[in-house]
Amino acid sequence: MVTTTNAISDKISYENLSRLKTKLYTGADSQLSLKVGAQGMMLNNDKRSVGG
C-alpha cells in the first residue's frame, strides 16, 4: 500500500490486523506487531543507491 503519511498507513495496518482472529505477537521494541496469516514486506537498503 502507498499512503501519504505514516499515520494513515498505521491506521490501515491496525484495521487489517484486527480482522485476523489469531494471536498478536509484538516485537521487543513494540514497533512491530504480527499475527499468523498477516502479509508483510521486508525491505533492504542498497548502499549503492543514493537519494530518494
MDAnalysis code that builds the backbone (N, CA, C; Angstrom):
import MDAnalysis as mda
import numpy as np

u = mda.Universe.empty(156, n_residues=52, atom_resindex=np.repeat(np.arange(52), 3), trajectory=True)
u.add_TopologyAttr("name", ["N", "CA", "C"] * 52)
u.add_TopologyAttr("resid", np.arange(1, 53))
u.add_TopologyAttr("resname", ["MET", "VAL", "THR", "THR", "THR", "ASN", "ALA", "ILE", "SER", "ASP", "LYS", "ILE", "SER", "TYR", "GLU", "ASN", "LEU", "SER", "ARG", "LEU", "LYS", "THR", "LYS", "LEU", "TYR", "THR", "GLY", "ALA", "ASP", "SER", "GLN", "LEU", "SER", "LEU", "LYS", "VAL", "GLY", "ALA", "GLN", "GLY", "MET", "MET", "LEU", "ASN", "ASN", "ASP", "LYS", "ARG", "SER", "VAL", "GLY", "GLY"])
u.atoms.positions = np.array([
    [0.842, -1.162, 0.000],
    [0.000, 0.000, 0.000],
    [0.891, 1.231, 0.000],
    [0.468, 2.244, -0.659],
    [1.187, 3.510, -0.670],
    [0.236, 4.564, -0.122],
    [0.693, 5.279, 0.913],
    [-0.122, 6.338, 1.506],
    [0.719, 7.602, 1.634],
    [0.063, 8.698, 1.935],
    [0.767, 9.975, 2.045],
    [1.405, 10.182, 3.410],
    [0.935, 9.487, 4.444],
    [1.514, 9.658, 5.779],
    [1.628, 8.315, 6.495],
    [2.531, 8.249, 7.455],
    [2.668, 7.048, 8.280],
    [1.411, 6.814, 9.106],
    [0.761, 7.878, 9.536],
    [-0.450, 7.741, 10.355],
    [-1.540, 6.989, 9.591],
    [-1.715, 7.302, 8.325],
    [-2.719, 6.612, 7.510],
    [-2.328, 5.145, 7.338],
    [-1.050, 4.908, 7.062],
    [-0.568, 3.543, 6.902],
    [-0.754, 2.729, 8.181],
    [-0.424, 3.318, 9.324],
    [-0.593, 2.637, 10.616],
    [-2.056, 2.307, 10.875],
    [-2.956, 3.229, 10.547],
    [-4.389, 3.015, 10.757],
    [-4.888, 1.834, 9.914],
    [-4.511, 1.812, 8.646],
    [-4.926, 0.731, 7.757],
    [-4.353, -0.603, 8.234],
    [-3.084, -0.606, 8.621],
    [-2.450, -1.832, 9.097],
    [-3.144, -2.360, 10.352],
    [-3.436, -1.473, 11.309],
    [-4.111, -1.889, 12.539],
    [-5.498, -2.458, 12.227],
    [-6.228, -1.813, 11.339],
    [-7.564, -2.301, 10.977],
    [-7.487, -3.695, 10.357],
    [-6.505, -3.905, 9.487],
    [-6.358, -5.219, 8.852],
    [-5.909, -6.280, 9.852],
    [-5.010, -5.931, 10.774],
    [-4.588, -6.882, 11.800],
    [-5.743, -7.257, 12.710],
    [-6.598, -6.301, 13.013],
    [-7.711, -6.571, 13.932],
    [-8.739, -7.533, 13.320],
    [-8.753, -7.664, 12.015],
    [-9.667, -8.602, 11.351],
    [-9.223, -10.053, 11.500],
    [-7.929, -10.261, 11.702],
    [-7.407, -11.617, 11.876],
    [-7.710, -12.091, 13.294],
    [-8.193, -13.296, 13.418],
    [-8.596, -13.838, 14.716],
    [-7.498, -14.674, 15.363],
    [-6.243, -14.439, 14.989],
    [-5.127, -15.178, 15.555],
    [-4.419, -14.325, 16.602],
    [-3.483, -14.944, 17.332],
    [-2.764, -14.265, 18.410],
    [-1.849, -13.176, 17.857],
    [-1.769, -12.058, 18.581],
    [-0.904, -10.944, 18.202],
    [0.465, -11.127, 18.841],
    [1.518, -11.057, 18.030],
    [2.894, -11.139, 18.507],
    [3.531, -9.766, 18.321],
    [4.152, -9.243, 19.384],
    [4.768, -7.928, 19.337],
    [6.267, -8.060, 19.542],
    [7.040, -7.302, 18.763],
    [8.488, -7.338, 18.866],
    [8.973, -6.714, 20.164],
    [10.251, -6.877, 20.457],
    [10.846, -6.393, 21.704],
    [10.722, -4.879, 21.849],
    [10.801, -4.162, 20.752],
    [10.716, -2.701, 20.831],
    [9.292, -2.181, 20.610],
    [8.333, -3.079, 20.478],
    [6.909, -2.761, 20.310],
    [6.599, -1.981, 19.039],
    [7.519, -1.939, 18.088],
    [7.242, -1.249, 16.836],
    [6.777, -2.197, 15.747],
    [6.841, -3.488, 16.023],
    [6.414, -4.477, 15.050],
    [5.412, -5.409, 15.709],
    [4.236, -5.511, 15.129],
    [3.214, -6.431, 15.607],
    [2.747, -7.267, 14.434],
    [2.681, -8.583, 14.643],
    [2.276, -9.502, 13.583],
    [1.290, -10.521, 14.118],
    [0.476, -11.044, 13.223],
    [-0.414, -12.148, 13.525],
    [-0.214, -13.220, 12.467],
    [-0.477, -14.474, 12.848],
    [-0.412, -15.556, 11.877],
    [-1.435, -15.254, 10.788],
    [-1.020, -15.311, 9.543],
    [-1.895, -15.024, 8.413],
    [-1.702, -13.629, 7.848],
    [-0.960, -12.769, 8.571],
    [-0.715, -11.412, 8.080],
    [0.321, -11.442, 6.963],
    [0.174, -10.530, 6.014],
    [1.151, -10.394, 4.951],
    [2.123, -9.292, 5.333],
    [3.387, -9.472, 4.989],
    [4.390, -8.456, 5.302],
    [5.372, -8.318, 4.169],
    [6.101, -7.225, 4.200],
    [7.120, -6.989, 3.189],
    [8.362, -6.472, 3.899],
    [9.502, -7.024, 3.544],
    [10.756, -6.617, 4.140],
    [11.592, -5.912, 3.084],
    [12.138, -4.776, 3.448],
    [12.972, -4.009, 2.524],
    [14.403, -4.008, 3.012],
    [15.342, -3.990, 2.079],
    [16.753, -3.940, 2.403],
    [17.356, -2.750, 1.667],
    [17.993, -1.853, 2.413],
    [18.630, -0.704, 1.786],
    [19.860, -1.149, 1.010],
    [20.026, -0.628, -0.174],
    [21.153, -0.931, -1.023],
    [22.144, 0.221, -0.885],
    [23.335, -0.055, -0.423],
    [24.328, 1.006, -0.178],
    [24.797, 1.676, -1.470],
    [24.492, 1.075, -2.597],
    [24.874, 1.686, -3.879],
    [23.898, 2.774, -4.297],
    [22.684, 2.775, -3.720],
    [21.675, 3.755, -4.098],
    [21.863, 5.042, -3.311],
    [21.588, 6.160, -3.975],
    [21.711, 7.469, -3.344],
    [20.440, 8.251, -3.623],
    [19.979, 9.008, -2.635],
    [18.810, 9.861, -2.831],
    [17.520, 9.114, -2.615],
    [16.432, 9.726, -3.005],
    [15.168, 9.079, -2.778],
    [14.137, 9.579, -3.602],
])
